[in-house]
Amino acid sequence: MQYPVLVIKLGSAVLTAADGAISKTVIKKVAAGIAELSARYRVVLVSSGAVGSGKAYIRNYKGTLTERKAAAAIGNPLLIQLYQKYFSAHRIPVAQALCERHHFSSRPQFLQLKETFDTFWENGILPVVNENDLVSNVELKFSDNDELATLLAISFDADSLLLCTSAGGFMDASQNIIPLVQKIDSTILGYVRSDKSSVGLGGMTSKLTFTRLASSLGIRVVICGLKGDTPFQDAMQQRNGTTFLPQQSNLKARQKWLASGSITIGSIEVDKGAAKALLQRKSLLTVGIKAISGRFETGEVVQLTNEEQQIIGVAKVKMNYLAIMENLHQKNSVAAHADDIVVF
């Protein structure tokens, strides 16, 4: 029997000590927790902290994109050495997996990636994942590691996704952690604050966006902290952070890969009629398109938004952005076939 997949994402703030360096105490706790979970799950660890580990080596560091790339290139091997040291105490070898967006945008490339991870798990190896910052194009970068972790969780059909943050969970208006969220509705969205930690890229807005996507596709998501002796085990048992219950999902593996966003270099805004038709599993006609953004080509995956600018799904388009613009008023022109559309 194959164990279920568990994706754990560690933010920069939870890994960083007061002096700005990666906390060895935290890494030791992470290793112990994942070692225990590895008996029941195929674990993927998505770890931030590379830039923080390497930026001290950049003179007069100001945080420019080029400096971040250089810092990440320095910091990644330093970070992986720490993981190797503390996981070796549990006899777990670690493998560094630097991902780029094209690993998800191409179905054949993704299947190769998945086969490699299967080999890791078959041999008791823990994949430690980060973005390949050195070569990632700014337009095709992951927005942050919350997105990367979510892509992995959805694409690997994970049972659970843990997003570890310094906030310790999702808070209400009184700054109390909400232990359980059955569904992300307008009330929950109203609690979102736009601030983020001083050392990370993603804030709670980012986490809630990707939590909504993952939970809508049948994945349990826990936003939690690393306090206590067994934070991961506590999170899995609803004793740490906020648990977002998974929604019912009957999507097939290819549809989940498509729903993960694959590659989001473009967006299509649809009118109310088209949005209703998509919910009824119908194709997207150009006449129902209000606006497009991005220069996407035929066969690429784009986001679908409604008139309120909410993301309602993704679609693999049958024509490029220019052809869609030229056919906006054609009633029977299909922009995306129903089989290539996933609505959230």
Secondary structure, 3 states (H helix, E strand, C coil): CCCCEEEEEECHHHHECCCCCECHHHHHHHHHHHHHHCCCCEEEEEECCHHHHHHHHCCCCCCCHHHHHHHHHHHHHHHHHHHHHHHHCCCCCEEEEEECCHHHHCHHHHHHHHHHHHHHHHCCCEEEEEECCCCCCHHHCCCCHHHHHHHHHHHCCCCEEEEECCCCCCECCCCCECCEECCCCHHHHCCCCCCECCCCCCEHHHHHHHHHHHHHCCCEEEEECCCCCCHHHHHHCCCCCEEECCCCCCCCHHHHHHHCCCCCCCEEEECHHHHHHHHCCCCEEHHHEEEEECCCCCCCEEEEECCCCCEEEEEECCCCHHHHHHCCCCCCCEEECHHHEEEC
